[in-house]
Amino acid sequence: MTDDLLQISGLEKCYPTRWGEEVPALRGIDLTIRRGDFVALRGPSGCGKTTMLLCAGALLRPSAGVILIDGCDPYALSAPGRSAFRAANVGFVFQNFHLVPYLTVLENVMLCGLAGAPRAGLEAHARSLLDELGLARRLRHRPSELSIGEQQRVALVRAIAGGAKLILADEPTGNLDADNGRILLDQLARFAGNGGAVLMVTHEQAASDRAFTRLDMRDGRLLAG
């Protein structure tokens, strides 16, 4: 097992236009994130941060380059294989949560079990994680019955409950007040400190300051040091 959890080499992504041209979003990204690191990716809107996150999470096929997650190239897998690989290795935390509205908190977290995570012990593990984030009394509530901060914490628990090694977070504190943002960032730092890795896109200085490593991006390129 290597310490390099996410390896990106020569990553490029272009989007076609209706006029037959291609607009480059990523221009030759090289990046390695090791186990135990919590990386903040900063830069202006439109510079390619979210595109990079989606490519890194095996959700958006790049135009060129190689992405390895724990030594495996997810884009070399079939679509079902890639989906199963994502479910077992990558957790996503988005600004808008993407919780299933008609499921309870506990059911939302246990969705990872439907995507290939071991079922045995999943409920107990989910309950334990929810309790750690102060949600033990919310297990049977639905997302509409939760505060914004509670919804984001549920989304975080769902991301890690299936045993993810890598968390990709896109503006995870964007809808949170300072206290809830601090709780979320503390949990991301804890996840990394326990041997996982986090890549977080953010515009917020407090979130960037909480990360262990900070990177800047402009016009589809990572800036040097």
Backbone as CSV, one residue per row, in Angstrom:
resi,resn,N_x,N_y,N_z,CA_x,CA_y,CA_z,C_x,C_y,C_z
1,MET,0.847,-1.198,0.000,0.000,0.000,0.000,0.878,1.243,0.000
2,THR,0.685,2.101,-0.992,1.443,3.329,-1.086,0.798,4.436,-0.264
3,ASP,1.599,5.422,0.131,1.056,6.578,0.853,0.341,7.547,-0.080
4,ASP,0.574,7.408,-1.392,-0.060,8.295,-2.360,-1.477,7.791,-2.631
5,LEU,-2.461,8.531,-2.151,-3.844,8.077,-2.291,-4.488,8.572,-3.586
6,LEU,-4.184,9.803,-3.968,-4.693,10.356,-5.216,-3.513,10.874,-6.032
7,GLN,-3.377,10.321,-7.241,-2.301,10.750,-8.137,-2.916,11.209,-9.456
8,ILE,-2.629,12.451,-9.809,-3.152,13.044,-11.041,-1.966,13.469,-11.896
9,SER,-1.953,13.004,-13.145,-0.831,13.305,-14.040,-1.352,13.798,-15.389
10,GLY,-0.913,14.980,-15.782,-1.244,15.508,-17.103,-2.727,15.649,-17.365
11,LEU,-3.491,16.003,-16.341,-4.949,16.047,-16.461,-5.394,17.226,-17.319
12,GLU,-6.172,16.904,-18.361,-6.761,17.925,-19.219,-8.244,17.626,-19.415
13,LYS,-9.023,18.682,-19.497,-10.446,18.527,-19.793,-10.887,19.677,-20.680
14,CYS,-11.486,19.315,-21.827,-12.020,20.311,-22.745,-13.510,20.065,-22.937
15,TYR,-14.262,21.137,-23.056,-15.699,21.041,-23.312,-15.980,21.521,-24.739
16,PRO,-16.681,20.704,-25.514,-17.013,21.134,-26.885,-18.109,22.202,-26.881
17,THR,-18.068,23.057,-27.874,-19.114,24.055,-28.061,-19.943,23.683,-29.297
18,ARG,-21.063,24.321,-29.454,-21.925,24.021,-30.600,-21.332,24.518,-31.908
19,TRP,-20.276,25.314,-31.823,-19.617,25.812,-33.031,-18.445,24.923,-33.446
20,GLY,-18.296,23.776,-32.757,-17.241,22.838,-33.126,-15.898,23.134,-32.499
21,GLU,-15.850,24.128,-31.634,-14.600,24.445,-30.947,-14.562,23.735,-29.588
22,GLU,-13.411,23.759,-28.948,-13.270,23.178,-27.617,-12.760,24.236,-26.653
23,VAL,-13.392,24.291,-25.496,-12.982,25.231,-24.451,-12.205,24.465,-23.391
24,PRO,-10.943,24.791,-23.181,-10.154,24.063,-22.173,-10.527,24.496,-20.761
25,ALA,-10.830,23.514,-19.915,-11.126,23.798,-18.510,-9.955,23.421,-17.609
26,LEU,-9.247,22.360,-17.953,-8.064,21.924,-17.213,-6.906,21.798,-18.189
27,ARG,-5.739,22.311,-17.780,-4.606,22.396,-18.697,-3.363,21.754,-18.072
28,GLY,-3.315,20.438,-18.073,-2.093,19.754,-17.647,-1.870,19.777,-16.139
29,ILE,-2.846,19.294,-15.366,-2.745,19.285,-13.907,-1.933,18.079,-13.443
30,ASP,-0.956,18.327,-12.586,-0.214,17.274,-11.900,-0.382,17.492,-10.399
31,LEU,-0.826,16.449,-9.694,-1.071,16.593,-8.261,-1.023,15.230,-7.592
32,THR,-0.382,15.169,-6.439,-0.384,13.962,-5.613,-0.852,14.333,-4.216
33,ILE,-1.831,13.608,-3.718,-2.321,13.805,-2.352,-2.081,12.515,-1.585
34,ARG,-1.408,12.632,-0.463,-1.029,11.470,0.325,-2.035,11.215,1.439
35,ARG,-2.023,10.006,1.940,-2.859,9.683,3.097,-2.500,10.634,4.243
36,GLY,-3.510,11.101,4.926,-3.278,11.999,6.047,-3.302,13.467,5.683
37,ASP,-3.477,13.790,4.389,-3.462,15.202,3.998,-4.881,15.735,3.797
38,PHE,-5.038,16.990,4.080,-6.289,17.735,3.924,-5.940,18.956,3.088
39,VAL,-6.348,18.921,1.823,-5.922,19.923,0.849,-7.076,20.865,0.515
40,ALA,-6.808,22.158,0.590,-7.763,23.172,0.158,-7.363,23.669,-1.219
41,LEU,-8.301,23.631,-2.162,-8.060,24.110,-3.517,-8.812,25.421,-3.696
42,ARG,-8.067,26.483,-3.951,-8.639,27.818,-4.016,-8.487,28.401,-5.417
43,GLY,-9.302,29.398,-5.711,-9.195,30.074,-6.990,-10.519,30.709,-7.361
44,PRO,-10.515,31.617,-8.333,-11.746,32.317,-8.723,-12.735,31.381,-9.403
45,SER,-13.992,31.771,-9.408,-15.021,30.999,-10.097,-14.656,30.849,-11.567
46,GLY,-14.885,29.639,-12.099,-14.616,29.397,-13.504,-13.202,28.982,-13.833
47,CYS,-12.363,28.802,-12.804,-10.960,28.460,-13.087,-10.745,26.953,-13.240
48,GLY,-11.786,26.128,-12.987,-11.649,24.692,-13.196,-11.644,23.849,-11.943
49,LYS,-11.899,24.447,-10.786,-11.803,23.704,-9.523,-12.809,22.548,-9.463
50,THR,-14.068,22.848,-9.732,-15.082,21.802,-9.645,-14.881,20.743,-10.721
51,THR,-14.490,21.164,-11.925,-14.183,20.190,-12.980,-13.084,19.244,-12.532
52,MET,-12.057,19.778,-11.918,-10.974,18.932,-11.419,-11.486,17.964,-10.363
53,LEU,-12.353,18.440,-9.475,-12.900,17.586,-8.424,-13.717,16.437,-9.029
54,LEU,-14.527,16.736,-10.027,-15.355,15.711,-10.655,-14.501,14.686,-11.393
55,CYS,-13.470,15.138,-12.071,-12.554,14.204,-12.734,-11.841,13.337,-11.708
56,ALA,-11.381,13.954,-10.623,-10.655,13.202,-9.589,-11.538,12.158,-8.935
57,GLY,-12.847,12.413,-8.883,-13.758,11.479,-8.247,-14.372,10.467,-9.186
58,ALA,-13.841,10.371,-10.411,-14.327,9.404,-11.400,-15.778,9.649,-11.785
59,LEU,-16.185,10.919,-11.759,-17.529,11.297,-12.195,-17.531,11.960,-13.571
60,LEU,-16.365,12.438,-14.013,-16.267,13.146,-15.287,-14.983,12.709,-15.982
61,ARG,-15.131,12.023,-17.117,-13.964,11.486,-17.815,-13.107,12.624,-18.366
62,PRO,-11.818,12.619,-18.085,-10.954,13.685,-18.605,-10.683,13.521,-20.090
63,SER,-10.239,14.590,-20.719,-9.862,14.540,-22.128,-8.492,13.900,-22.302
64,ALA,-7.639,14.057,-21.310,-6.302,13.466,-21.346,-5.785,13.384,-19.917
65,GLY,-4.766,12.538,-19.740,-4.153,12.405,-18.424,-4.576,11.130,-17.717
66,VAL,-3.970,10.915,-16.563,-4.210,9.703,-15.772,-4.574,10.097,-14.350
67,ILE,-5.577,9.411,-13.802,-5.972,9.581,-12.406,-5.919,8.217,-11.732
68,LEU,-5.186,8.138,-10.646,-5.100,6.910,-9.866,-5.622,7.183,-8.462
69,ILE,-6.527,6.353,-8.000,-7.020,6.419,-6.629,-6.580,5.151,-5.928
70,ASP,-5.690,5.297,-4.973,-5.104,4.146,-4.277,-4.526,3.148,-5.276
71,GLY,-3.893,3.690,-6.312,-3.208,2.863,-7.300,-4.062,2.339,-8.429
72,CYS,-5.367,2.613,-8.408,-6.282,2.098,-9.431,-6.755,3.234,-10.330
73,ASP,-6.779,2.969,-11.642,-7.316,3.921,-12.604,-8.804,3.635,-12.782
74,PRO,-9.694,4.440,-12.199,-11.128,4.146,-12.290,-11.668,4.241,-13.707
75,TYR,-11.003,5.030,-14.566,-11.485,5.188,-15.934,-11.104,4.004,-16.822
76,ALA,-10.291,3.095,-16.286,-10.002,1.854,-17.005,-11.054,0.789,-16.728
77,LEU,-11.971,1.071,-15.808,-13.018,0.122,-15.447,-14.264,0.338,-16.304
78,SER,-15.113,-0.677,-16.351,-16.418,-0.515,-16.986,-17.243,0.476,-16.177
79,ALA,-18.332,0.972,-16.745,-19.186,1.912,-16.016,-19.693,1.324,-14.704
80,PRO,-20.216,0.077,-14.688,-20.626,-0.502,-13.397,-19.454,-0.689,-12.441
81,GLY,-18.302,-1.083,-12.984,-17.130,-1.255,-12.134,-16.654,0.055,-11.543
82,ARG,-16.723,1.107,-12.348,-16.326,2.432,-11.863,-17.272,2.908,-10.772
83,SER,-18.556,2.657,-10.949,-19.538,3.047,-9.938,-19.281,2.317,-8.622
84,ALA,-19.016,1.019,-8.700,-18.741,0.240,-7.490,-17.448,0.700,-6.836
85,PHE,-16.452,1.031,-7.657,-15.176,1.510,-7.121,-15.363,2.828,-6.390
86,ARG,-16.123,3.750,-6.987,-16.410,5.035,-6.328,-17.085,4.817,-4.989
87,ALA,-18.089,3.946,-4.977,-18.850,3.728,-3.750,-17.966,3.202,-2.625
88,ALA,-16.973,2.412,-2.975,-16.120,1.795,-1.967,-14.954,2.681,-1.537
89,ASN,-14.603,3.683,-2.354,-13.354,4.407,-2.098,-13.474,5.917,-1.964
90,VAL,-14.533,6.502,-2.521,-14.622,7.964,-2.586,-15.918,8.443,-1.947
91,GLY,-15.805,9.437,-1.080,-16.968,10.084,-0.497,-17.073,11.513,-1.006
92,PHE,-18.296,11.955,-1.285,-18.518,13.299,-1.821,-19.333,14.129,-0.829
93,VAL,-18.917,15.371,-0.632,-19.663,16.314,0.198,-19.850,17.581,-0.626
94,PHE,-21.106,17.875,-0.967,-21.408,19.027,-1.807,-22.110,20.114,-0.993
95,GLN,-22.047,21.330,-1.511,-22.653,22.472,-0.831,-24.158,22.292,-0.661
96,ASN,-24.790,21.613,-1.602,-26.251,21.465,-1.572,-26.703,20.108,-1.043
97,PHE,-25.794,19.367,-0.446,-26.085,18.160,0.352,-26.522,16.942,-0.452
98,HIS,-27.516,17.070,-1.354,-28.011,15.946,-2.151,-28.506,14.787,-1.282
99,LEU,-29.205,15.109,-0.212,-29.859,14.075,0.588,-31.176,13.666,-0.078
100,VAL,-31.568,12.417,0.119,-32.829,11.930,-0.452,-33.966,12.399,0.446
101,PRO,-34.875,13.228,-0.056,-35.850,13.900,0.816,-36.832,12.982,1.527
102,TYR,-37.140,11.825,0.946,-38.158,10.951,1.550,-37.551,9.872,2.446
103,LEU,-36.225,9.892,2.627,-35.570,8.951,3.530,-35.217,9.640,4.841
104,THR,-35.145,8.868,5.908,-34.733,9.412,7.195,-33.231,9.661,7.191
105,VAL,-32.765,10.316,8.236,-31.332,10.553,8.398,-30.569,9.236,8.357
106,LEU,-31.010,8.273,9.134,-30.308,6.987,9.180,-30.340,6.297,7.816
107,GLU,-31.472,6.348,7.147,-31.584,5.710,5.830,-30.695,6.398,4.801
108,ASN,-30.596,7.722,4.861,-29.705,8.439,3.949,-28.260,7.998,4.133
109,VAL,-27.843,7.862,5.378,-26.466,7.450,5.649,-26.234,6.016,5.191
110,MET,-27.225,5.168,5.371,-27.066,3.760,5.033,-27.192,3.484,3.542
111,LEU,-27.435,4.510,2.733,-27.465,4.322,1.284,-26.162,3.740,0.769
112,CYS,-25.057,4.056,1.446,-23.770,3.516,1.003,-23.783,1.992,1.022
113,GLY,-24.613,1.394,1.882,-24.719,-0.060,1.930,-25.357,-0.635,0.690
114,LEU,-26.182,0.165,0.014,-26.824,-0.292,-1.213,-25.873,-0.240,-2.393
115,ALA,-24.761,0.455,-2.218,-23.816,0.630,-3.322,-22.591,-0.264,-3.180
116,GLY,-22.646,-1.237,-2.284,-21.563,-2.201,-2.239,-20.797,-2.269,-0.941
117,ALA,-21.042,-1.336,-0.018,-20.351,-1.403,1.263,-20.877,-2.598,2.057
118,PRO,-20.056,-3.234,2.884,-20.529,-4.381,3.666,-21.738,-4.009,4.519
119,ARG,-22.794,-4.803,4.438,-24.017,-4.494,5.168,-23.860,-4.770,6.660
120,ALA,-23.112,-5.835,6.984,-22.960,-6.221,8.382,-22.321,-5.084,9.174
121,GLY,-22.984,-4.678,10.216,-22.446,-3.626,11.077,-22.639,-2.231,10.552
122,LEU,-23.242,-2.084,9.360,-23.376,-0.750,8.765,-24.269,0.158,9.603
123,GLU,-25.397,-0.371,10.070,-26.301,0.468,10.847,-25.657,0.924,12.147
124,ALA,-24.968,0.022,12.824,-24.308,0.396,14.075,-23.230,1.449,13.819
125,HIS,-22.496,1.274,12.723,-21.454,2.241,12.369,-22.070,3.596,12.051
126,ALA,-23.167,3.588,11.294,-23.849,4.835,10.944,-24.363,5.543,12.187
127,ARG,-24.971,4.782,13.093,-25.477,5.367,14.338,-24.338,5.988,15.151
128,SER,-23.208,5.303,15.198,-22.071,5.807,15.967,-21.552,7.117,15.385
129,LEU,-21.424,7.180,14.056,-20.940,8.405,13.412,-21.918,9.559,13.597
130,LEU,-23.200,9.274,13.468,-24.205,10.316,13.656,-24.203,10.832,15.087
131,ASP,-23.985,9.937,16.020,-23.912,10.333,17.428,-22.715,11.257,17.653
132,GLU,-21.571,10.946,17.028,-20.371,11.771,17.176,-20.607,13.201,16.704
133,LEU,-21.478,13.369,15.715,-21.749,14.696,15.177,-23.024,15.304,15.759
134,GLY,-23.476,14.761,16.885,-24.607,15.345,17.591,-25.950,15.125,16.946
135,LEU,-26.096,14.025,16.209,-27.337,13.776,15.471,-28.073,12.538,15.960
136,ALA,-27.738,12.056,17.138,-28.351,10.818,17.644,-29.864,10.945,17.782
137,ARG,-30.367,12.152,18.053,-31.810,12.337,18.228,-32.528,12.659,16.914
138,ARG,-31.790,12.625,15.839,-32.368,12.993,14.542,-32.472,11.805,13.590
139,LEU,-32.222,10.608,14.044,-32.119,9.460,13.148,-33.364,9.244,12.310
140,ARG,-34.540,9.494,12.880,-35.788,9.218,12.166,-36.380,10.456,11.502
141,HIS,-35.668,11.549,11.572,-36.133,12.762,10.897,-35.766,12.721,9.411
142,ARG,-36.526,13.446,8.609,-36.219,13.598,7.194,-35.475,14.918,6.981
143,PRO,-34.761,15.046,5.865,-33.940,16.243,5.651,-34.681,17.562,5.844
144,SER,-35.951,17.634,5.431,-36.703,18.883,5.559,-36.943,19.277,7.015
145,GLU,-36.758,18.335,7.927,-36.969,18.592,9.351,-35.675,18.946,10.071
146,LEU,-34.590,19.090,9.312,-33.285,19.394,9.884,-32.881,20.825,9.558
147,SER,-32.000,21.363,10.376,-31.397,22.651,10.049,-30.381,22.451,8.917
148,ILE,-29.923,23.557,8.334,-28.925,23.485,7.267,-27.647,22.805,7.769
149,GLY,-27.203,23.187,8.969,-25.997,22.581,9.530,-26.152,21.093,9.760
150,GLU,-27.315,20.687,10.225,-27.564,19.261,10.450,-27.570,18.495,9.133
151,GLN,-28.154,19.077,8.102,-28.161,18.412,6.802,-26.737,18.207,6.283
152,GLN,-25.883,19.199,6.457,-24.514,19.064,5.974,-23.754,18.012,6.766
153,ARG,-24.024,17.928,8.066,-23.367,16.889,8.863,-23.824,15.496,8.444
154,VAL,-25.104,15.357,8.114,-25.599,14.070,7.609,-24.889,13.714,6.301
155,ALA,-24.718,14.702,5.423,-24.032,14.461,4.154,-22.594,14.005,4.385
156,LEU,-21.943,14.581,5.390,-20.578,14.173,5.702,-20.542,12.743,6.224
157,VAL,-21.450,12.412,7.129,-21.487,11.040,7.660,-21.741,10.040,6.530
158,ARG,-22.656,10.381,5.625,-22.927,9.495,4.488,-21.667,9.284,3.649
159,ALA,-20.849,10.337,3.514,-19.644,10.232,2.693,-18.626,9.268,3.282
160,ILE,-18.563,9.178,4.605,-17.517,8.358,5.221,-18.020,7.026,5.757
161,ALA,-19.344,6.838,5.832,-19.874,5.637,6.479,-19.543,4.356,5.712
162,GLY,-19.363,4.469,4.399,-19.085,3.278,3.607,-17.621,2.896,3.554
163,GLY,-16.785,3.585,4.319,-15.366,3.232,4.351,-14.529,3.953,3.321
164,ALA,-14.963,5.127,2.879,-14.213,5.885,1.870,-12.795,6.177,2.344
165,LYS,-11.871,6.175,1.389,-10.487,6.545,1.672,-10.227,8.013,1.338
166,LEU,-10.991,8.514,0.367,-10.800,9.867,-0.147,-12.121,10.612,-0.080
167,ILE,-12.113,11.806,0.491,-13.297,12.671,0.480,-13.025,13.855,-0.439
168,LEU,-13.966,14.105,-1.345,-13.927,15.261,-2.227,-15.067,16.182,-1.823
169,ALA,-14.729,17.391,-1.434,-15.717,18.322,-0.888,-15.737,19.597,-1.724
170,ASP,-16.921,19.966,-2.209,-17.074,21.151,-3.055,-17.821,22.226,-2.272
171,GLU,-17.098,23.234,-1.824,-17.663,24.337,-1.040,-18.520,23.811,0.114
172,PRO,-17.996,22.923,0.947,-18.847,22.266,1.956,-19.346,23.186,3.053
173,THR,-18.683,24.336,3.257,-19.125,25.262,4.303,-19.890,26.450,3.731
174,GLY,-20.167,26.431,2.432,-20.762,27.588,1.778,-22.118,27.991,2.316
175,ASN,-22.894,27.020,2.822,-24.235,27.318,3.339,-24.305,27.274,4.861
176,LEU,-23.161,27.233,5.512,-23.150,27.040,6.964,-22.743,28.302,7.706
177,ASP,-23.262,28.444,8.943,-22.771,29.516,9.803,-21.405,29.121,10.358
178,ALA,-20.782,30.034,11.096,-19.407,29.811,11.550,-19.281,28.582,12.433
179,ASP,-20.232,28.384,13.352,-20.136,27.251,14.278,-20.283,25.920,13.551
180,ASN,-21.275,25.820,12.672,-21.459,24.569,11.935,-20.324,24.331,10.945
181,GLY,-19.811,25.405,10.365,-18.663,25.264,9.480,-17.458,24.718,10.219
182,ARG,-17.272,25.178,11.445,-16.141,24.694,12.258,-16.295,23.207,12.577
183,ILE,-17.515,22.786,12.893,-17.758,21.370,13.176,-17.408,20.516,11.961
184,LEU,-17.872,20.952,10.796,-17.616,20.189,9.576,-16.125,20.110,9.278
185,LEU,-15.426,21.232,9.366,-13.995,21.258,9.070,-13.203,20.416,10.059
186,ASP,-13.607,20.433,11.321,-12.951,19.590,12.316,-13.087,18.114,11.953
187,GLN,-14.259,17.721,11.461,-14.477,16.328,11.084,-13.675,15.950,9.843
188,LEU,-13.563,16.850,8.887,-12.729,16.581,7.718,-11.258,16.427,8.125
189,ALA,-10.804,17.299,9.010,-9.427,17.198,9.488,-9.208,15.896,10.248
190,ARG,-10.195,15.492,11.009,-10.097,14.235,11.757,-10.043,13.042,10.810
191,PHE,-10.870,13.076,9.760,-10.860,12.008,8.765,-9.481,11.872,8.144
192,ALA,-8.885,12.997,7.760,-7.542,12.959,7.186,-6.523,12.467,8.209
193,GLY,-6.644,12.949,9.433,-5.705,12.546,10.466,-5.746,11.071,10.799
194,ASN,-6.878,10.439,10.479,-7.020,8.997,10.721,-6.595,8.150,9.527
195,GLY,-5.907,8.778,8.556,-5.359,8.014,7.444,-6.084,8.151,6.135
196,GLY,-7.153,8.965,6.095,-7.814,9.245,4.836,-7.157,10.433,4.155
197,ALA,-7.816,10.966,3.137,-7.333,12.176,2.477,-8.538,12.988,2.044
198,VAL,-8.378,14.313,2.051,-9.464,15.230,1.704,-8.959,16.233,0.673
199,LEU,-9.735,16.401,-0.398,-9.517,17.487,-1.347,-10.765,18.354,-1.320
200,MET,-10.613,19.603,-0.896,-11.746,20.501,-0.682,-11.607,21.750,-1.544
201,VAL,-12.619,22.009,-2.349,-12.715,23.271,-3.078,-13.383,24.292,-2.167
202,THR,-12.791,25.471,-2.046,-13.380,26.486,-1.172,-12.988,27.883,-1.614
203,HIS,-13.890,28.835,-1.331,-13.591,30.258,-1.480,-13.383,30.917,-0.117
204,GLU,-13.617,30.173,0.949,-13.655,30.772,2.274,-12.304,30.674,2.978
205,GLN,-11.860,31.798,3.528,-10.551,31.849,4.172,-10.489,30.939,5.397
206,ALA,-11.562,30.901,6.197,-11.554,30.065,7.399,-11.421,28.592,7.042
207,ALA,-12.092,28.172,5.973,-11.994,26.784,5.538,-10.598,26.488,5.010
208,SER,-10.061,27.403,4.231,-8.707,27.224,3.698,-7.682,27.138,4.825
209,ASP,-7.837,27.970,5.842,-6.894,27.975,6.956,-6.924,26.663,7.732
210,ARG,-8.053,25.975,7.732,-8.173,24.728,8.498,-7.476,23.561,7.800
211,ALA,-7.298,23.649,6.482,-6.649,22.584,5.737,-5.160,22.508,6.085
212,PHE,-4.557,21.361,5.821,-3.135,21.165,6.081,-2.279,21.685,4.923
213,THR,-2.825,21.651,3.723,-2.122,22.086,2.511,-3.054,22.979,1.711
214,ARG,-2.520,24.062,1.140,-3.331,24.976,0.353,-2.737,25.110,-1.051
215,LEU,-3.611,24.974,-2.053,-3.204,25.098,-3.446,-4.070,26.146,-4.129
216,ASP,-3.479,26.852,-5.080,-4.211,27.877,-5.831,-4.285,27.489,-7.295
217,MET,-5.405,27.849,-7.902,-5.674,27.487,-9.287,-6.097,28.713,-10.071
218,ARG,-5.600,28.817,-11.288,-5.992,29.904,-12.195,-6.044,29.349,-13.611
219,ASP,-7.097,29.661,-14.326,-7.209,29.328,-15.754,-6.872,27.875,-16.054
220,GLY,-7.366,26.968,-15.201,-7.196,25.549,-15.457,-5.842,24.981,-15.087
221,ARG,-5.025,25.767,-14.392,-3.695,25.328,-14.000,-3.485,25.518,-12.502
222,LEU,-2.740,24.603,-11.888,-2.303,24.799,-10.510,-1.115,25.752,-10.516
223,LEU,-1.114,26.700,-9.602,-0.020,27.647,-9.495,1.108,27.055,-8.681
224,ALA,2.307,27.382,-9.026,3.471,26.870,-8.295,3.517,27.490,-6.932
225,GLY,3.831,26.606,-5.933,4.110,26.868,-4.567,3.748,28.040,-3.866
